Amino acid sequence: KEKNFLYKIITGNETWVLYDNP
């Protein structure tokens, strides 16, 4: 889930869970 963590940093929101795709 490294990409998810990066996405959360970029967006600054908890919406990173939506990026939980392979």
C-alpha positions as YAML, in Angstrom:
chain: A
units: angstrom
residues:
- id: 1
  name: LYS
  ca: [0.00, 0.00, 0.00]
- id: 2
  name: GLU
  ca: [2.92, 2.34, -0.68]
- id: 3
  name: LYS
  ca: [1.06, 4.04, -3.54]
- id: 4
  name: ASN
  ca: [-1.92, 4.56, -1.26]
- id: 5
  name: PHE
  ca: [0.28, 6.31, 1.28]
- id: 6
  name: LEU
  ca: [1.79, 8.55, -1.38]
- id: 7
  name: TYR
  ca: [-1.67, 9.40, -2.70]
- id: 8
  name: LYS
  ca: [-2.79, 10.40, 0.80]
- id: 9
  name: ILE
  ca: [0.20, 12.71, 1.12]
- id: 10
  name: ILE
  ca: [-0.48, 14.34, -2.26]
- id: 11
  name: THR
  ca: [-4.20, 14.82, -1.63]
- id: 12
  name: GLY
  ca: [-3.90, 15.37, 2.11]
- id: 13
  name: ASN
  ca: [-7.22, 13.60, 2.53]
- id: 14
  name: GLU
  ca: [-8.34, 10.21, 3.79]
- id: 15
  name: THR
  ca: [-9.65, 9.48, 0.29]
- id: 16
  name: TRP
  ca: [-6.49, 7.45, -0.37]
- id: 17
  name: VAL
  ca: [-8.55, 4.32, 0.30]
- id: 18
  name: LEU
  ca: [-10.17, 4.88, -3.09]
- id: 19
  name: TYR
  ca: [-6.71, 4.42, -4.60]
- id: 20
  name: ASP
  ca: [-6.54, 0.88, -3.19]
- id: 21
  name: ASN
  ca: [-6.41, -0.69, -6.67]
- id: 22
  name: PRO
  ca: [-3.83, -3.16, -8.00]
...
